[in-house]
Amino acid sequence: MAEMMALQQGADVLRTQIQLTEEQARALKDLAHREGKSVAELTRQAIDYWLQKVGSLSAEERRQRALAVVGRFHSGLSDISERHDDYLTEAYEE
């Protein structure tokens, strides 16, 4: 919201290009239409979100957070460390 107000007040905006898959572009356009926003606005909002959520953490803090979840979840599978890619592929195919 503050970003949109800044843009309306003439804040400097840099034009940039990104490459999206056809599916990403289509989904983003559909979302923009449903939300009544521009693709650029949704993109800025997504970038702001990730910069706030991830960008503010130091590499050490991200590492500590990742280590904190190790072993906290149980899949019930005994070969998950060896076949994680296979299981992920299967999950996405469902």
MODELLER restraints for C-alpha pairs under 7 A, 6 or more apart:
rsr = mdl.restraints
at = mdl.atoms
rsr.add(forms.Gaussian(group=physical.xy_distance, feature=features.Distance(at['CA:28:A'], at['CA:39:A']), mean=6.53, stdev=0.5))
rsr.add(forms.Gaussian(group=physical.xy_distance, feature=features.Distance(at['CA:29:A'], at['CA:39:A']), mean=6.19, stdev=0.5))
rsr.add(forms.Gaussian(group=physical.xy_distance, feature=features.Distance(at['CA:32:A'], at['CA:38:A']), mean=5.50, stdev=0.5))
rsr.add(forms.Gaussian(group=physical.xy_distance, feature=features.Distance(at['CA:32:A'], at['CA:39:A']), mean=5.59, stdev=0.5))
rsr.add(forms.Gaussian(group=physical.xy_distance, feature=features.Distance(at['CA:32:A'], at['CA:42:A']), mean=6.85, stdev=0.5))
